[in-house]
Amino acid sequence: MIARQTLHHLHPKGVRAPADTAKSEVNGFVYFAVAIAALGGLLFGYDTGVISGAILFIKSQFSLSATMEEVVVSSVLVGAVAGATIGGALTGRFGRRKMIILAGMIFTASALGTALAPTISWLIAARVVSGIAIGMASFISPMYIAELVPAKVRGSLVAVNMLAITTGIVVAYLVDYAFSFSEGWRYMFGLAAIPSIALVIGMWRLPDSPRWLISKSNVEAARHILQRARTVADVNPEIRDIQKSMESQDAGGIKGLFQPSLRMPMIVGLGLAVFQQITGINTVIYYAPTIFKFAGISAAGPAILAGAALTMVMWVFHVLAIFLLDRVGRRPLLLVGVAGQIVGLAILGAAFQFQQLAGFKSSVAIGGLVIYVACFAFGLGPIFWLLISEIYPLKVRGAAMSAVTVTNWALNLVVALTFLSLVGVLGHAGTFWLYGVIAIAAWVFFYLRVPETKGKTLEQIEAHWRKGKPARDL
């Protein structure tokens, strides 16, 4: 109901909007396709979030040092970098649908592999395999959705994928809590096989992206899919726009990323990728129970449950983003969200820095974390994945999103590997304040460089870059 209420635009007194606005209406086929593709996001969230609770028991069972704990947590990110690289090379050749199916199969194998791991080396290897699927699904799922749905609701429906990521994290924390009393970390990992099998079966029933089909000169198949995915009778104008974008002499693939017209969208995408990670969000996702232990919640079960509550806050604000992205726009939400992250990080640092707060340190720290994740959830979280699915031309979309996603996962790996070490060097307060200073730099970059794409078709955005216009003129 959330998406349907958001997507139907009515005039006062219940009169339906005119024909141009009717394009924003979404039928059952589109809802089904978005829901299935978003299972890739759910698995992305579950497999990245489940380690936060499981690591408390893995560390004990295998007697891990702090360094080995970081390796186990971050091993999935090594695979994600590889998966994003592989996905970019193959999605243009084999299509979005087949690559999502492949990711689902890999998710299934990794779920069983981690659940049955007899040694820490086996567990790390299985987590790397899981990361390969995450790296592929993280950008191919939103790409598939963006290329299928109408322009006027693209923001809301691509944001459903981000909501699914957060849902996966919430479910992971709840599963972690349920099995924390029996220390059943193997069950925590193994349950991911259920949605991964559903992803494979669901995508098997769906067609490929119409834009990818047109890029392969399969216009009739694309026309059939667009007729199913649109409420307007005539899809020929949309097909002509897509074909026109393919007629440009610009190079495709990796080579095309270096052409002058792509310089600004690559700067925007890479900037979003870097700042989304180095402002510290995944330290919260991977280490939330650990952070709560720093703040004075000592028992594993309550620390995991507090982490689950934090991810529920994130989920609620992702729902808010679905309502607002196609109404308010991308830029306002991004700038307000990052400003809120700065405030949250300042409060979090203060909770650990000032002795006057020692009596209620945990309450202040939780308050800072809530502000931080809530603002990330309606700002930088969904908007990064949305914008990179919008701002690149069809010929280079797979390669460009792959390059940006590889950068994102590589920085994710750096943050995960350095968080506990930074705490050791800078202390808890210094570490969170460092992330806050970086967030200030991110806000300035976004203000100067990030365009507004609300209501624009992918082909209109592509034409803007080809004319060499500045990002904010969009």
N, C-alpha and C positions, 0 to 999 in steps of 0.2 A: 504493500500500500504506500510505503514511503516514496518509492520511485514513481509510482503511478500518479500520486498527488503532485509530485514535483513536475512531472513531464506534461501534464495536460494544462493548457493555458486557456482560460475562459474569460470572456468579457463580463462586465457586471450583468446581473440578472440572469446569469447562467447561459448566455448566448455564446455559441461556439465561435472562436476566433476565425478570421477570414482564411482563405486558402493558403496564403504564404505562411501563416502561423500553424496551420494544420500539419505541416511537415514535421513539427516537433512531437506529434503523437507517435506512440510506440505500440506495436502490436505484439501478440503473444510469441511469435517466432523470435523477435529480437530479445524479449525478456528471457526466453529459454536459452538462447545462444549466449547472452551475457552471463547468465547464472552458471552455465557449464564452464565457460572460459574462465570465470572468476574462481572456479575450484583450483586452478593453478595458483592464484593468489592465496587462497586458503592454505594450500600445502606449503607455499613459500613462508607464510606466517607461522604455521604450526612447526615446521622443521627448524626455523630459526629461534622460535620461542621456547620449544620444549627443553632445550639444553639448560635453561636457567634453573629449573628445579632438579633435573636429572643430575647435573654436575655436582650437586651437594652430596649425592650418594655414590656417584662414580669416583669422586675424589677420595672418599672414605674406603671404598672397596679396593681400589687399585693403588692407594697410598700416594696420590699425586702431589708433586711439588707445585708451587705457584706457577712456575714456567710451564709445566706439563698441563696444568689446568687451563692456561691460556691457549695452549696448542689444541687441546680437545675442543674448547669452545670455538676457536677460530678456524679449525680444519674445514668446516663446512664452507667457509668463505674462500678458501683455496679452490675448492670445486666450483663455487659460484663464478669466480673469475674465468675459469676454464669453460664453464657452461655458457656464459654470456659470449665468449669468443666463438665457441663452436656454433651456437645458435645464430649469431650474425652471419656466419659463413654459409649456413645451410638453409635459413628461412627464406632467402630470396630464391633459392633453387627448388626447394621441395614444398614451399608454401607454409603458411602459418599453422593450418590445421594439423598437418602431419608432425610438425615439430612439437606441438602441444601434446599430441598423443605419445610421442617418444618421451617427452618429459614425464608424463604420467606413468609410463612403464618404468622409468628410472626411479621415480619416487617410490613405486611399489617394491622394487628390488632393494633400495636403500633402507626402507622401513624394516623389512625382514632381516637385512644384514646387520643393522644396529641392534635390533632386539636379540639376536642370537650371538652377538660378539663374545668370544671366549677370552680374548686378550685386549689390552688397550690399543695395540697396533691395529687389530681387526676393527675395533670401534672407530678409530681415527680414519681408516680407509673407507669404511662405510659412510662416515659423515662427509668425506670428500665426494663420494658418489652422490649423496643427497644434495650436496652443493651444486653439482653439475646440473641437476634437474631444477634447482632453485634459480640458478643463473639463466637458464633458458626460459623458464616460465615467467621470471620477473619482468621481462620486457616483451615477450611474444604475446602473452595474454592481453596486456593493455593495447598492444598494436592491433591484434585481431579485433578487439572491441571497437577501437577508434576507427578502423577501416570499414566496419560493418554498419555502425549506427548513424542516424541523421545528425547533421552538424549542430542543430540547435539544442540537442540533449547530449552531445558528446561528453561534455564535462561531467555531468551527473553519472552517466553510465560507465565511463572509464573509472570514475571514482568508486564505483561499486567494486572494482577489482581491489582497490586499496582498502575498502571496508572489509573485503574478504580476507585480506592479509591480516588486518587487525583481529578479525573474528578467529582466524587460525591461531593467533598469539593468545587470545583469551581462552580458547579451548585448550591450548597447550598448558596454560597455567592451571586451569581447572583439573585437567587430567593429572598434571604433576601433583597437585594437592591431594587428589583422590588416592593416588598411589604412594604418597609420601609416608604414610603411617606404616606401610609394609616395605618401604624402600624399593618399590617395584619399578626401577628405572627402565627395565627392558619393555615393560608394557607401555610406558610413556612413549617410547620410540615406535613400537610395533603397531599401535593403533592408527598410525598415518597411512597404513595400507588400505584402509576402508575408503577414504575420499580419493585416494590416487586411482583405485580401480574404477570408481564412479567417473573420474575425469576421462579415463580412456574410453569407457563405454559411451559417455555422453558426447565426446568429440567425434566419435566414430559416426554418430548420427547427423553431425552438422556439416555444412559445406565449407569451402575455403573462403577467404576474404575476397569480395568482388573486385577490389582494387588489385590484388595480386593476380587474379585471373585475367583481368584486362592487361596487366603488364606482360602476361604470357600469351596475349592475343586470343584468349578464350572469352570473347565478348558475349556470346549467347548464354553461356553458363553464368556469367556475371549479371546479365540482364535478368535472368530467372531468379537469382538470389536477391537482387535489389527489389524486384517486384514483391517478393515475400517479406522483405525487410522495410518497405516503405508503405505509407498510407496514401500516397499520391498515385494516380493511375499511370502517369507518364514518367518513366525514369530515364528517358533518352537524354534530356538535358544534362543530368548528372553523369551519364556515361560519356557524353561528348566532352565535358570538362575534364574527366579523368584521362580520356584519350589525348586531349590537347596537352595535358601535363606530360604525357609520355612522348610527345612529338618533339620536345626540346632536344637540342644537340648536346646537352650536358651529359657528362659521363655518369655511369651508374656504379654501384658497388663501392669498395674502399677507395678506388681511384677518384671517384666523384666527390669524396669528402674534402679534397684539397682545392676545389674550384673556388674562385673568389666569392661567388654568391652564397656559398655555404660557410664562409668564415664567421659571420655573426651568429647564425644559429648553432654552430659548433661551440662557440665561446659561451653562449647562453646555456646550452645543454651541459657542457663540462663544468661550468660554474655551479649549476644546480646540483650536479652529481657530487662534486667535491664538498660543497658546503652542507648538503644534507647529512653527510657522514661526519665531518670533522667538528660539527657542533654537538656531537656526542650522543645522538639518539640511541644507537645500538648498545651503548654501555648500559642504558636503562633496560632495554629488552633482554640482553644477555645476562646482566648482573643485578637486576632489580632486587632479588632476595639477598644478594650479597650487600648491596647498598643499604637495605633495610637492617641488615645485621650490623653494619657500621653505625647506623643510627640508634641502635639499642634494642632491636627486636631479635632476640637471640635464638629462639627455637626455629627449626627448619620449616615446620608446618605453617605457623603464623607468618613467617617471612614470605613463603610462597603464596599464601592467601593474600597478603598485602600487595604482592606483585600482580596477582590476578585482578584485584580491585583497581589497580593502576591501569591495567590494559582495558578494563571495562570503561574507564574514563576516556581512554583513547578511542574506543569503539563508538561511544556516544557522540564524540565530536567529529568522527568521520561521517556519521549520519548527518550531522549539521552541514558538513562540507557538500554532501550530495544535494541538499536543498539549495545551497548558496552559489555553487560554482557557475551555474548557467544563469544566475540572476545578478549576483554582485560582481562576478568576474574573477579572474585568476589573480591579477596583481593586488587588489585590495586585501584579499584573504592572505596572500603570501606575505605582504609587508606587516599586516597586523599580527599574523601568526609568529613570524620571526621576532618581532618586538616582544611578544609574550614569552617566547623561549628565553630571551635575554633576562627578563624579569625573574623567571623561574630559576634560572641558573644562578643569578645573584642571591636569591633567597636560599637556595640549596647550599651554596658556599658559605653563607653567613651562619647557617645552622651548625656547621662543623668548626667555624672559625672562632666564634665569640663565646667565651665561657659563661656569659650572662644567660645564654640560651640553653645551658647544659640540662637544666631541669625539665625542659620540654623540647629537647633536640629532635626527638623522633617526630613530633607533631610539626615542627617547622620544616624539617626535611621532607616529610610527606607532602606538606603544602606546596613547597617548591617543585617537587616532582610532578604533582597534579597540574600545576600551572604549565610547566614545561611540556608535558606530554599532550595536554589538551590543545595547546597552541600549535604544536607540531601536527596534531591530527587533523586540524582544519586548514593548515597552511602548507608548510614545506613538504609534509608527508605525501599527501595525494597530488599536490600540484607538480612536484618533480616528475612523477610517472605520467601524469596527464600531459604536461607540456612536451616532454620528449616524444610522445606519441603523436603530437600535432605539428611540430615545427619543422619536420624534415620532409623533403620531396619524396615521392613514391619511389623513384629510381634508386635512392640511397637510404631509404628509411630503415631497412634491415641493418645495413652496415653502420649507419649513424647511431641508431639506438643501441646496437651492440657495443660500439666504442664507448659511448657514454655510460652504459651499464657496467662494462668492464671497469671503467674508472671508479664508478660508485662502489662496486664490490671490493676493488683493491683498497680503497680508502677505508671501507668497512673493516677489512682485514687488519689494516694498520691500527685503527682505533681499538679493535678487540684485543689485539696483541699487546697494546701499550697501556691499557687502562689501569690494570693493577700495578704496573711498573710506574706509571705517572703518579698514582696515589702514594707509592713508596717514596718518590722523589719530592713531589710538590705538596703532599698531604691531601686530605679529602677536599678541603676548602680551595686550595690552589688549583687542583685539577678541574673542579667545576667552574671556577672563575676563568680559567684558561679557555674552556669551551664557550663561556659567555663573551669574552673578548672576540673570539672567532665569529660568534653569532652577530656581533656588531658589524664586523667586516662584511658578513654575508648580507645583512640588511642593506648596506650601502651599494653593494654590487647589484642586488636585485632591483633596487630603486632606479639605478642608472641603466640597466641592461635588459631586464625581463619584459617582453611584450605582453599585450593583452590579446588573447586569441578567442575570447568569447564570441560565439555566433558566426565565426568565420569557417568556411569549408576548408578542408585540407588543401584543395587546389588554389583557393584565394591566398592562403598563407604562403604556398609555394611560389605563386606569382609575385608576391611582395618581395621575397628574397631575391628573385631573379632580376627585379628592377633595381637592386642595390640600395633599397631604402633602409634607414635606421630601424632598429628593433622596436623602439617605443612608438614609431609612426604607425605601426600596425593597429 
